[in-house]
Amino acid sequence: MKKKTGNVFDAILQIPLKIMPDAKMDDKGWWSFTGPHGKSRLKFNENKSLGILDHQYIDEESSWNVPMNVVASGDFSEVVFTLNKPDELSDVQFDQRVTEIGEMIITMKNIIESDA
């Protein structure tokens, strides 16, 4: 991303508000919103000094634990994450989700890079 690591890190923590109109955070740090697969929840387990943005994502069909890091790359940043197939999803469902997540990542990148 064409932003410094700390700025990308902070922007990702606020992205639910920008891409999910009904996103709300509770006092325990869980975002709740309506996602593509129904009622959804998201919680970041972050450590800014290490660039860690691991998170849990739960919807009506599956539960994901996603390791995620923001890494400096010169004046820019790289965001690295790993998607492991939840047991409750078939291979076809997982492939569909990966496509959806890819589209969301492009949207997220565009929002973060366009913010002043």
ZIGI-V24303 format. One line per field, one symbol per residue. phi: phi as a letter, one per 40 degrees, with the letter a starting at -180 (. if undefined). psi: psi as a letter, one per 20 degrees, with the letter a starting at -180 (. if undefined). Layout:
phi = ???
psi = ???
This chain:
phi = .cacdcccdccccbcdccbbdbcabccbgccbacbcbgdbbabcbbaccbgcbdabbbbcbabbbbcabbbcagcbbbbbabbbccdcbcccccdccccccdcccccddccccccc
psi = qlqqghggghghhihhhhiohjpqprijjppqroaikbpqqppqnqnghijpkqrpppaihrppooppqppqnciaqqppqpoppqhiqrhgggggggggggghgggggggghip.
